[in-house]
């Protein structure tokens, strides 16, 4: 049964692996979820879904598969384990209920009768006192009354005496086009990792210590290694002011997450487009600017370059000398961007504007072309796509 459920999840394009499915089976064997559909839902989602953008796909797969439990043939095919039913019954029965069940011949008789009537019944049943259905007095079904019964496919019992509820659940939608938050940014940035051990050997290498101690006839031989660091080097260029003011918050979150994830990070600011200079302090941007030539000479080609901006300006600000609205630039911004892309191996542009508003022309189309069409929206999906490109 659970193998089919796992295949349904995979069919819904949730990237669940066999290892994660085995983890779910191990968790069920330890009874982390037992005889409770809601507990099973959360446990299976925890084990099989590692990225919250797949919650909606998982919910649809879960609903699609377990919706069939309400059909009697599928319920029979599910082969409900005897110990599952017994444990659930015994956990919820009061002493009075147990006495009434004994009047029917005992719990074993009740379970056997339930299975037998499942085999006999082939359609929905309304009313009555024997078959599985609704509104009757049979021990099995929904919206009826029998103190020794259990309920199927009913969210709330009319009498509060049913033993088990198997109900259809509804789930809210999540998708990967959401605007980034700092937690999502950190998760996406982790795709851009390349670990290496550098520096002083100050961490215990447990595996090597065990091997060396064993070879040394049991005498302790400590082995130390340098700490692992993410060796990826990143250059961040932020567009500030003007049309970027509404996007300050998401840029701050990106900046904060980047400083946490990357040990080798340098950042600079520009306005609208990159020209002959950039700066680190916006208050002193006139007196303490950094030459773009110095950046090209100082930082090696293996730095990953990320421009962040909406690329919304007059096209001449990119294509013509003197196009800058703040100063006279001797060379066009497009010339400087070409030098950047020629020097660095990987350059991308992150755009906080929704992708459906980009279009193919204007300043945004020019900027996109200058970075080799490697412009990505600042959504979870877009940031992950950008990190995948940089990590190649």
C-alpha positions as CSV (number, residue, x, y, z in Angstrom):
1,X,0.0,0.0,0.0
2,X,2.7,2.5,0.9
3,X,4.7,1.7,-2.1
4,X,1.8,2.8,-4.3
5,X,1.5,5.9,-2.2
6,X,5.2,6.6,-2.7
7,X,4.8,6.2,-6.4
8,X,1.9,8.6,-6.4
9,X,4.0,11.2,-4.6
10,X,6.8,10.7,-7.2
11,X,4.2,10.9,-10.0
12,X,3.2,14.4,-8.6
13,X,6.8,15.4,-9.3
14,X,7.9,15.6,-5.6
15,X,11.6,14.7,-5.7
16,X,11.3,12.1,-3.0
17,X,14.1,9.4,-3.0
18,X,14.0,5.8,-2.0
19,X,16.1,6.6,1.0
20,X,13.4,9.1,2.2
21,X,10.8,6.4,1.7
22,X,12.8,4.0,3.8
23,X,13.0,6.6,6.5
24,X,9.2,6.9,6.5
25,X,8.8,3.1,6.9
26,X,11.4,3.1,9.7
27,X,9.4,5.9,11.4
28,X,6.2,4.0,11.1
29,X,7.8,0.9,12.5
30,X,8.8,2.9,15.5
31,X,5.2,4.1,15.7
32,X,5.9,7.8,15.4
33,X,2.5,7.9,13.8
34,X,0.0,5.3,14.8
35,X,-3.6,4.8,13.8
36,X,-4.1,8.5,13.1
37,X,-4.4,9.8,9.5
38,X,-3.4,13.4,10.4
39,X,-0.3,12.2,12.2
40,X,0.6,10.1,9.2
41,X,0.1,13.0,6.9
42,X,2.6,15.2,8.8
43,X,5.1,12.4,9.3
44,X,5.0,11.4,5.6
45,X,5.4,15.0,4.6
46,X,8.3,15.4,6.9
47,X,10.1,12.4,5.5
48,X,9.3,12.8,1.8
49,X,9.3,16.6,1.3
50,X,12.6,18.4,1.8
51,X,11.6,21.7,0.3
52,X,8.4,23.6,1.2
53,X,7.8,24.7,-2.4
54,X,6.7,21.0,-3.0
55,X,4.0,21.1,-0.3
56,X,1.3,21.7,-2.7
57,X,2.3,18.9,-5.0
58,X,2.5,16.5,-2.0
59,X,-0.9,17.6,-0.7
60,X,-2.5,16.9,-4.1
61,X,-0.8,13.5,-4.3
62,X,-1.9,12.7,-0.7
63,X,-5.5,13.7,-1.3
64,X,-5.6,11.9,-4.7
65,X,-4.3,8.6,-3.2
66,X,-6.1,8.5,0.2
67,X,-9.4,9.8,-1.3
68,X,-9.8,6.3,-2.6
69,X,-9.8,5.0,1.0
70,X,-13.5,6.0,1.1
71,X,-14.3,3.6,-1.8
72,X,-15.0,0.2,-0.3
73,X,-13.1,-1.8,-2.9
74,X,-10.0,0.3,-2.4
75,X,-10.4,0.0,1.3
76,X,-10.5,-3.8,1.1
77,X,-7.5,-3.7,-1.2
78,X,-5.7,-1.7,1.5
79,X,-5.7,-4.8,3.7
80,X,-6.2,-3.1,7.0
81,X,-3.9,-4.8,9.5
82,X,-5.6,-6.5,12.4
83,X,-3.2,-5.1,15.0
84,X,-3.8,-1.6,13.7
85,X,-7.6,-1.9,14.3
86,X,-7.2,-3.7,17.6
87,X,-4.7,-1.1,18.9
88,X,-6.9,1.8,17.9
89,X,-10.0,0.2,19.4
90,X,-8.4,-0.6,22.6
91,X,-6.9,2.9,23.0
92,X,-10.3,4.7,22.7
93,X,-12.8,2.3,24.3
94,X,-14.1,3.0,27.7
95,X,-15.0,0.2,30.1
96,X,-18.7,0.7,29.2
97,X,-17.9,0.4,25.5
98,X,-15.9,-2.7,26.1
99,X,-18.8,-4.3,28.0
100,X,-21.1,-3.5,25.1
101,X,-18.7,-4.9,22.6
102,X,-18.6,-8.1,24.6
103,X,-22.4,-8.3,24.1
104,X,-21.7,-8.6,20.3
105,X,-19.2,-11.5,20.9
106,X,-16.0,-9.5,21.6
107,X,-13.6,-7.2,19.7
108,X,-12.4,-10.1,17.5
109,X,-16.0,-10.7,16.3
110,X,-16.5,-7.0,15.5
111,X,-13.4,-6.8,13.4
112,X,-14.2,-10.0,11.5
113,X,-17.7,-8.9,10.9
114,X,-16.4,-5.6,9.5
115,X,-14.2,-7.4,7.0
116,X,-16.9,-9.8,6.0
117,X,-19.3,-7.0,5.3
118,X,-16.7,-5.1,3.3
119,X,-16.5,-8.2,1.1
120,X,-20.2,-8.5,0.7
121,X,-21.0,-4.9,0.1
122,X,-20.4,-3.4,-3.4
123,X,-22.2,0.0,-3.2
124,X,-23.1,2.8,-0.9
125,X,-25.7,2.0,1.7
126,X,-28.0,4.5,3.4
127,X,-29.8,3.5,6.7
128,X,-30.4,0.1,8.0
129,X,-28.9,-1.9,10.8
130,X,-26.4,-4.3,9.1
131,X,-24.4,-3.0,6.1
132,X,-21.7,-0.4,6.1
133,X,-23.2,3.0,5.2
134,X,-24.7,6.2,6.6
135,X,-27.5,7.1,8.9
136,X,-28.2,3.6,10.2
137,X,-27.6,1.6,13.3
138,X,-25.0,-0.8,12.0
139,X,-21.7,-0.8,14.0
140,X,-20.0,0.4,10.8
141,X,-20.3,3.6,8.8
142,X,-21.1,7.3,9.2
143,X,-23.8,9.6,10.6
144,X,-25.6,6.7,12.3
145,X,-25.8,5.4,15.9
146,X,-24.2,2.3,17.4
147,X,-22.1,2.6,20.5
148,X,-19.8,-0.2,19.5
149,X,-19.2,1.1,15.9
150,X,-16.5,3.0,14.1
151,X,-16.9,5.8,11.6
152,X,-15.7,6.0,8.0
153,X,-15.6,9.2,5.9
154,X,-17.2,11.5,8.4
155,X,-15.6,14.6,9.9
156,X,-17.8,14.8,13.0
157,X,-19.9,12.1,14.6
158,X,-23.5,12.9,15.5
159,X,-23.3,10.9,18.7
160,X,-19.7,11.0,19.6
161,X,-19.4,7.3,20.0
162,X,-17.6,6.2,16.9
163,X,-14.1,4.6,17.3
164,X,-12.2,5.8,14.2
165,X,-12.6,8.6,11.6
166,X,-11.2,8.2,8.1
167,X,-11.7,11.5,6.5
168,X,-10.7,13.5,3.5
169,X,-8.4,16.4,4.2
170,X,-7.9,19.7,2.3
171,X,-4.6,21.6,2.0
172,X,-3.6,25.1,1.2
173,X,-1.5,25.8,-1.9
174,X,2.2,26.8,-1.8
175,X,4.3,27.4,-4.9
176,X,7.8,28.4,-5.9
177,X,7.0,31.8,-7.2
178,X,6.8,33.4,-3.8
179,X,8.8,36.4,-3.0
180,X,12.0,35.5,-1.2
181,X,12.4,35.6,2.6
182,X,15.7,35.4,4.4
183,X,15.2,31.7,5.2
184,X,14.4,30.8,1.6
185,X,17.4,32.8,0.4
186,X,19.7,30.9,2.7
187,X,18.4,27.5,1.4
188,X,18.8,28.6,-2.2
189,X,22.3,30.1,-1.7
190,X,23.5,26.7,-0.3
191,X,23.4,25.4,-3.8
192,X,26.5,27.5,-4.4
193,X,28.9,25.6,-2.2
194,X,32.4,24.2,-2.7
195,X,33.9,23.0,0.5
196,X,37.6,22.7,1.3
197,X,39.8,22.4,4.4
198,X,42.1,25.3,4.7
199,X,44.1,26.8,7.6
200,X,45.2,25.5,10.9
201,X,44.4,21.9,11.9
202,X,42.1,22.6,14.9
203,X,39.3,20.0,14.5
204,X,39.3,16.4,15.5
205,X,39.2,13.9,12.6
206,X,37.3,11.1,14.4
207,X,37.5,8.5,11.6
208,X,41.3,8.9,11.1
209,X,41.9,9.0,14.9
210,X,40.1,5.6,15.2
211,X,42.1,4.1,12.4
212,X,45.4,5.4,13.6
213,X,44.6,4.3,17.2
214,X,43.8,0.8,16.0
215,X,47.0,0.6,14.0
216,X,48.9,1.9,17.1
217,X,47.8,-1.2,19.2
218,X,45.1,0.8,21.1
219,X,47.3,3.8,22.1
220,X,45.4,7.0,21.4
221,X,46.7,8.8,18.4
222,X,44.7,12.0,17.8
223,X,44.4,13.3,14.2
224,X,43.4,16.9,13.6
225,X,42.2,18.6,10.3
226,X,41.5,22.2,9.3
227,X,37.9,23.3,9.5
228,X,35.8,22.9,6.3
229,X,34.9,26.2,4.7
230,X,32.8,27.2,1.7
231,X,35.6,28.3,-0.7
232,X,33.2,29.9,-3.2
233,X,34.1,33.6,-3.8
234,X,31.3,36.0,-4.5
235,X,31.1,39.6,-5.8
236,X,27.7,41.3,-5.1
237,X,26.7,44.5,-6.9
238,X,23.5,46.2,-5.6
239,X,21.5,48.8,-7.5
240,X,20.3,51.4,-5.0
241,X,18.0,54.4,-5.1
242,X,15.2,55.5,-7.4
243,X,13.1,52.6,-8.7
244,X,14.9,50.2,-6.4
245,X,13.5,51.8,-3.2
246,X,10.4,49.4,-3.1
247,X,12.8,46.5,-3.2
248,X,15.1,47.5,-0.3
249,X,13.7,44.9,2.1
250,X,14.4,41.9,-0.2
251,X,17.8,43.2,-1.1
252,X,18.6,43.5,2.6
253,X,17.5,39.9,3.2
254,X,19.7,38.7,0.2
255,X,22.7,40.7,1.6
256,X,22.2,39.3,5.1
257,X,21.9,35.7,3.9
258,X,24.9,36.1,1.6
259,X,27.1,37.3,4.4
260,X,26.1,34.3,6.4
261,X,26.6,31.7,3.7
262,X,29.8,33.0,2.0
263,X,33.1,33.5,3.8
264,X,34.7,35.1,0.7
265,X,32.1,37.9,-0.1
266,X,32.7,41.4,-1.4
267,X,29.9,43.8,-2.2
268,X,29.5,47.2,-3.9
269,X,26.7,49.6,-4.8
270,X,25.8,51.3,-8.1
271,X,22.9,53.4,-9.4
272,X,20.9,52.1,-12.4
273,X,24.0,50.7,-14.2
274,X,27.7,50.0,-13.7
275,X,30.1,52.6,-15.0
276,X,33.7,53.5,-14.2
277,X,33.3,53.4,-10.4
278,X,31.2,51.8,-7.7
279,X,31.1,52.3,-3.9
280,X,30.7,50.6,-0.5
281,X,29.3,53.5,1.6
282,X,26.4,55.3,0.1
283,X,26.8,58.4,2.3
284,X,30.4,58.8,1.0
285,X,29.9,57.5,-2.5
286,X,31.3,60.7,-4.1
287,X,34.5,60.9,-2.0
288,X,35.1,57.2,-1.4
289,X,34.3,55.4,-4.7
290,X,36.2,52.4,-6.0
291,X,37.4,52.2,-9.6
292,X,35.8,49.5,-11.7
293,X,39.2,48.9,-13.2
294,X,40.6,48.2,-9.7
295,X,37.9,45.5,-9.2
296,X,38.8,43.9,-12.5
297,X,42.5,43.9,-11.6
298,X,42.0,42.8,-7.9
299,X,39.5,40.0,-8.1
300,X,40.3,36.8,-10.0
301,X,38.1,35.4,-12.7
302,X,36.8,32.5,-10.5
303,X,34.7,35.0,-8.4
304,X,31.0,34.5,-9.0
305,X,29.5,37.9,-9.9
306,X,25.9,38.7,-9.0
307,X,24.2,42.0,-10.1
308,X,21.0,42.9,-8.2
309,X,18.7,45.5,-9.8
310,X,15.5,46.1,-11.7
311,X,17.3,47.3,-14.8
312,X,14.6,49.9,-15.2
313,X,16.0,53.1,-16.8
314,X,16.3,54.9,-20.0
315,X,18.0,52.7,-22.6
316,X,20.6,55.5,-23.3
317,X,21.9,55.1,-19.7
318,X,23.3,51.8,-20.9
319,X,24.2,52.4,-24.5
320,X,25.6,56.0,-24.7
321,X,28.5,57.9,-23.1
322,X,27.2,60.5,-20.7
323,X,24.1,58.4,-20.2
324,X,24.4,58.4,-16.4
325,X,21.9,60.7,-14.7
326,X,24.4,61.5,-11.9
327,X,27.7,62.3,-13.7
328,X,29.3,62.3,-17.1
329,X,30.5,58.9,-18.0
330,X,33.2,58.9,-20.7
331,X,32.3,55.3,-21.7
332,X,28.9,53.7,-22.0
333,X,27.7,51.4,-19.3
334,X,27.4,48.6,-21.9
335,X,31.2,48.8,-22.4
336,X,31.9,48.4,-18.7
337,X,29.5,45.4,-18.4
338,X,31.2,43.8,-21.4
339,X,34.5,44.1,-19.6
340,X,33.0,42.5,-16.4
341,X,31.6,39.6,-18.4
342,X,34.9,39.2,-20.3
343,X,36.9,39.0,-17.1
344,X,34.8,36.9,-14.8
345,X,33.8,33.4,-15.7
346,X,30.2,33.5,-14.3
347,X,28.0,36.6,-14.1
348,X,24.3,36.7,-13.4
349,X,21.7,39.4,-12.8
350,X,18.9,39.0,-10.2
351,X,15.8,41.1,-10.9
352,X,13.2,41.8,-8.2
353,X,10.6,42.7,-10.8
354,X,8.1,39.9,-11.5
355,X,9.2,38.1,-14.7
356,X,5.9,38.6,-16.5
357,X,6.7,42.4,-16.6
358,X,10.2,42.1,-18.1
359,X,9.4,42.1,-21.8
360,X,12.1,41.8,-24.4
361,X,13.0,45.4,-25.2
362,X,14.0,48.6,-23.4
363,X,16.8,48.8,-20.8
364,X,15.8,45.5,-19.2
365,X,16.2,43.7,-22.5
366,X,19.6,45.3,-23.1
367,X,20.9,44.4,-19.7
368,X,19.6,40.9,-20.1
369,X,21.5,40.5,-23.4
370,X,24.7,41.9,-21.9
371,X,24.8,39.2,-19.2
372,X,24.3,36.5,-21.7
373,X,20.6,36.1,-20.9
374,X,21.5,35.0,-17.4
375,X,18.9,37.2,-15.7
376,X,16.8,35.5,-13.1
377,X,13.8,36.7,-11.0
378,X,14.2,37.1,-7.3
379,X,11.9,34.2,-6.4
380,X,12.8,31.0,-4.8
381,X,12.8,29.2,-8.2
382,X,14.7,32.1,-9.9
383,X,17.4,32.2,-7.2
384,X,17.9,28.5,-7.3
385,X,18.3,28.6,-11.1
386,X,20.9,31.3,-10.7
387,X,22.8,29.4,-8.1
388,X,22.8,26.3,-10.3
389,X,24.3,28.3,-13.2
390,X,27.0,29.8,-11.0
391,X,27.9,26.4,-9.5
392,X,28.6,24.7,-12.9
